[in-house]
């Protein structure tokens, strides 16, 4: 669970940096896609455990 939260924080920071720094909008897009993928991955792992 700690790994998933760490990844979520990293992807969120990358997304925010991509939105703040002009010209790095692609970084925001990648960060948001990775954030969503990590959320789905964590949700699937959590459901498999119960």
Buried (B, 14 or more C-beta within 10 A) or exposed (E): EEEBEEBBEBBBEBBEEBBEEEEBEEBBEBBBEBBEEBBEEBEEEEEEEE
